[in-house]
Amino acid sequence: MEALCAFGGRAGRNPFAAFALLVFMRSRGGSPPTAGCMGKFWLFSAAIDAHYYGLAVIGVLNSAISLYYYIRIVVFMYLKKDTIGSEPVTSPALAVVLGVAVAATLVLGVYPRLLFELADLSARTLGAAVISASIR
């Protein structure tokens, strides 16, 4: 609980970093329109295509459970006003990197074909068979 309190009031003290963390948490949980959603969709589709239905169900349930933990951090950032620690400082370089990462997370969630083609190209370079015919 003490670790969660460190996120208290983060949205008021550093709104851009809090928004970036919100996008990243949603992506890790598999919420659309993020790259994490498309990655999980691709992974679970491959498990179903290979007839690993139990594994796909466990993966979906695990994703749903993980969203609860991610949402708790977001709640502390946006709804709790208790602040612990020093004032956060965002350098211009950090702001640019966060902006690029947020944009990439959202763009790859809306337009995942680029990511899928890159993964297919990487697999071919390593000598593996085509990853999935369903991405074409």
C-alpha positions in Angstrom: 0.0 0.0 0.0 2.9 2.3 0.8 4.2 1.9 -2.8 0.8 2.9 -4.2 0.7 6.0 -2.0 3.8 7.2 -3.9 1.6 7.6 -7.0 -1.0 9.8 -5.0 -1.6 13.1 -6.7 0.8 12.4 -9.6 -1.8 13.7 -12.1 -1.8 17.1 -10.5 1.9 17.3 -10.0 3.0 16.0 -13.4 -0.1 15.5 -15.7 1.8 14.5 -18.9 3.8 11.7 -17.1 0.5 10.5 -15.4 -1.2 10.4 -18.8 1.7 8.5 -20.3 1.6 6.0 -17.4 -2.2 5.6 -18.0 -1.7 4.8 -21.6 1.1 2.3 -20.8 -1.0 0.6 -18.1 -3.9 0.3 -20.5 -1.6 -1.2 -23.1 -0.2 -3.7 -20.6 -3.7 -4.7 -19.7 -4.7 -5.1 -23.3 -7.2 -2.3 -23.7 -7.9 -0.9 -27.1 -6.7 1.2 -28.9 -3.2 0.3 -27.8 -0.4 -1.8 -29.1 -0.8 -4.1 -26.1 -4.3 -4.9 -27.2 -3.2 -5.9 -30.6 -0.3 -7.9 -29.3 -2.6 -9.9 -26.9 -5.1 -10.3 -29.7 -2.5 -11.8 -31.9 -1.1 -14.0 -29.2 -4.5 -15.4 -28.2 -5.5 -15.9 -31.8 -2.3 -17.9 -32.4 -3.1 -20.0 -29.3 -6.6 -20.7 -30.5 -5.4 -21.5 -34.0 -3.0 -24.0 -32.5 -5.9 -25.5 -30.5 -4.6 -24.3 -27.1 -8.0 -23.2 -26.0 -7.2 -23.6 -22.3 -4.1 -21.5 -22.6 -6.0 -18.8 -24.4 -8.7 -18.7 -21.7 -6.1 -18.5 -19.0 -4.4 -15.7 -20.8 -7.6 -13.7 -21.2 -8.5 -14.2 -17.6 -5.0 -13.2 -16.5 -5.3 -10.0 -18.6 -8.6 -9.2 -17.0 -7.2 -9.7 -13.5 -4.1 -7.6 -14.3 -6.3 -4.7 -15.3 -7.6 -4.5 -11.7 -4.0 -3.9 -10.5 -3.2 -1.4 -13.2 -6.4 0.5 -12.5 -5.5 0.8 -8.8 -2.4 2.7 -9.7 -4.4 5.0 -12.1 -6.9 5.6 -9.3 -4.1 6.7 -6.9 -2.6 9.0 -9.6 -5.9 10.8 -10.5 -8.2 10.5 -7.4 -5.9 10.5 -4.4 -4.6 13.8 -3.3 -2.0 12.6 -0.8 1.5 13.4 -2.0 4.6 11.7 -0.8 8.1 12.5 -1.9 9.6 15.4 -3.8 8.1 17.3 -6.6 8.7 15.4 -9.9 10.8 17.1 -12.6 10.3 16.3 -16.2 13.2 17.3 -18.4 12.6 18.2 -22.0 14.3 15.0 -23.2 12.1 12.9 -21.0 9.0 14.7 -22.3 10.0 13.9 -25.9 10.7 10.3 -25.1 7.4 9.9 -23.3 5.6 11.6 -26.2 7.2 9.3 -28.8 6.4 6.2 -26.7 2.8 7.2 -26.1 2.3 8.0 -29.8 3.9 4.7 -30.8 1.7 2.8 -28.4 -1.4 4.4 -29.8 -0.4 4.3 -33.5 0.5 0.6 -33.3 -2.8 -0.1 -31.6 -4.7 1.6 -34.3 -2.5 0.5 -37.2 -1.0 -2.9 -36.1 -0.1 -4.1 -39.6 3.2 -2.3 -39.4 4.1 -4.2 -36.2 2.9 -7.5 -37.7 4.9 -7.0 -40.9 8.0 -6.1 -38.8 7.6 -9.3 -36.8 7.1 -11.4 -39.9 10.2 -9.8 -41.5 12.2 -10.5 -38.3 11.1 -14.1 -38.2 12.1 -14.6 -41.9 15.5 -13.0 -41.2 16.0 -15.5 -38.4 15.1 -18.4 -40.8 11.7 -19.1 -39.3 8.6 -19.9 -41.2 6.0 -17.2 -41.8 4.5 -16.3 -38.5 0.8 -16.2 -39.5 -1.0 -16.2 -42.7 -3.9 -14.4 -41.0 -2.1 -11.0 -40.9 -2.2 -10.6 -44.7 
